[in-house]
Amino acid sequence: MAVYKIVEIGDPVLREKARPVTKITPNVIKLLENMADTMYEARGVGLAAPQVGVSKRIVVVDVGEGLIELINPEIIRQEGFDTEFEGCLSVPGLTGEVQRAARVTVRALDRLGREVEYEGEKFLARAFQHEIDHLEGILFVDKAQNIKKN
C-alpha cells in the first residue's frame, strides 16, 4: 500500500489537461492501486491522477458501491440536471453548489485494456463528472456557487 500526497489548489498540475494513457503498463496498474489507497485513506469518493501530481487520464471512484477504475474516461451521454454541494480533496475546507448532469454514461478502459461503460446517476454521476473535470484542468470551484468554508 502506498499513499500519495494529494496536491492542492495552486499546484499547476491541477490546471493542465491530462495526457491520455497510450499503453497500460505495470506502472499504470501500480498508479491505479496507489490512487485507490490514497482515496480511501483520505476518505474521499473519487480521485484523479492530477490530484496526486500525475498528468494522466486516470480516475478512481467509489461512492460506496465498490471501486471503479477508469483509464482515458469520457462522458458519452448525459441527461437532466442536478445541483448539490461538492467538496474536493485538492480544495480543502471549501464546499459549493455545482450543477451537473443527473445521469451520465462514461466510456473508458479498465486495467486490462478492455473498453467498459458505466451508467451513473445522482451521486455516482456527480463523482464521475467531478473527477473527469480534473482531467481537463477544471476544479469544482470554477463551476460552484454559494461557496462556503467548512
C-alpha positions as a printed Julia matrix, in Angstrom:
150×3 Matrix{Float64}:
   0.0    0.0     0.0
   1.27   3.43   -0.92
  -0.49   6.64   -0.12
   0.4    9.66   -2.21
   0.38  13.28   -1.14
  -2.69  14.98   -2.58
  -1.78  18.21   -4.37
  -3.87  21.26   -3.57
  -5.28  24.19   -5.47
  -2.45  26.4    -6.69
  -0.37  23.47   -7.98
  -0.09  23.9   -11.79
  -0.72  20.18  -12.48
  -4.36  20.69  -11.4
  -4.84  23.16  -14.26
  -3.26  21.05  -17.01
  -5.19  18.96  -19.49
  -4.06  15.45  -18.55
  -2.38  13.26  -21.15
  -4.08  10.1   -22.45
  -2.69   6.74  -21.4
  -1.33   5.13  -24.57
  -0.24   1.82  -23.03
  -1.32   0.08  -19.85
   1.92  -0.84  -18.14
   2.73  -2.23  -14.68
   3.34   1.39  -13.62
  -0.22   2.33  -14.67
  -1.59  -0.6   -12.63
   0.51   0.46   -9.64
  -0.76   4.03  -10.04
  -4.39   2.79  -10.03
  -3.78   0.79   -6.86
  -1.96   3.59   -5.06
  -4.61   6.12   -6.1
  -7.3    3.88   -4.6
  -5.28   3.56   -1.37
  -4.85   7.33   -1.29
  -8.57   7.97   -1.91
  -9.63   5.58    0.87
  -7.03   6.93    3.31
  -8.3   10.49    2.66
 -11.93   9.33    2.99
 -12.75  10.58   -0.49
 -15.15   9.12   -3.06
 -13.01   9.84   -6.1
  -9.51  10.77   -7.14
  -7.98  11.79  -10.46
  -4.3   11.27  -11.29
  -3.58  15.03  -11.47
  -4.57  15.22   -7.79
  -1.51  13.12   -6.97
   0.71  15.12   -9.32
   0.45  12.8   -12.33
  -0.85  14.33  -15.56
  -2.53  11.19  -16.92
  -6.16  10.49  -17.75
  -6.8    8.07  -14.88
  -9.61   8.17  -12.31
 -10.73   6.03   -9.39
 -14.21   6.31   -7.86
 -16.03   4.57   -5.01
 -19.29   6.07   -3.78
 -19.93   3.04   -1.59
 -20.76   0.58   -4.38
 -17.22  -0.71   -4.98
 -14.11   0.59   -6.67
 -14.35   1.77  -10.28
 -11.1    2.31  -12.19
 -11.24   4.41  -15.36
  -8.43   4.92  -17.86
  -9.0    7.61  -20.52
 -12.61   8.16  -19.41
 -15.06  10.21  -21.44
 -18.67  11.09  -20.87
 -20.63   9.85  -23.87
 -24.16  10.64  -22.7
 -25.72  12.92  -20.11
 -29.28  13.65  -19.09
 -31.09  16.0   -16.76
 -29.72  18.4   -14.2
 -28.96  18.17  -10.51
 -27.48  20.75   -8.14
 -25.74  19.65   -4.95
 -22.91  20.71   -2.68
 -19.47  19.33   -3.53
 -16.07  19.37   -1.94
 -12.68  18.23   -3.18
  -9.6   16.68   -1.62
  -7.5   19.2    -3.59
  -9.55  22.16   -2.33
  -9.68  21.51    1.42
 -12.05  23.47    3.58
 -14.42  24.63    0.86
 -17.74  23.37   -0.48
 -20.04  24.84   -3.08
 -23.17  24.1    -5.06
 -22.46  22.72   -8.53
 -24.97  22.0   -11.26
 -24.19  18.78  -13.12
 -25.98  16.23  -15.25
 -28.22  13.95  -13.19
 -27.32  10.86  -15.24
 -24.23  10.08  -17.3
 -22.72   7.25  -19.26
 -18.93   7.02  -19.12
 -16.76   5.03  -21.53
 -13.2    4.14  -20.54
 -10.63   1.37  -20.46
 -10.21  -0.94  -17.49
  -6.85  -2.1   -16.13
  -6.78  -4.93  -18.71
  -7.27  -2.5   -21.61
 -10.87  -3.56  -22.24
 -13.44  -0.93  -23.13
 -16.03  -0.53  -20.38
 -19.11   1.62  -19.91
 -20.68   2.72  -16.66
 -24.01   4.41  -16.17
 -24.28   6.59  -13.11
 -27.0    8.67  -11.62
 -27.16  11.1    -8.75
 -24.03  10.78   -6.55
 -22.16   8.39   -8.88
 -22.91  10.63  -11.89
 -21.64  13.63   -9.91
 -18.45  11.8    -8.89
 -17.72  10.77  -12.5
 -18.18  14.34  -13.75
 -16.15  15.88  -10.91
 -13.2   13.54  -11.49
 -13.29  13.82  -15.29
 -13.28  17.62  -14.89
  -9.93  17.21  -13.09
  -8.55  15.63  -16.27
  -9.45  18.82  -18.13
  -7.83  21.1   -15.54
 -11.21  22.14  -14.1
 -11.87  22.34  -10.35
 -15.32  22.35   -8.77
 -14.77  25.92   -7.54
 -14.7   27.01  -11.21
 -18.35  25.96  -11.51
 -19.62  26.38   -7.96
 -21.96  28.91   -6.47
 -22.56  29.59   -2.79
 -19.01  28.59   -1.88
 -18.64  28.11    1.86
 -15.76  27.47    4.24
 -16.11  24.35    6.35
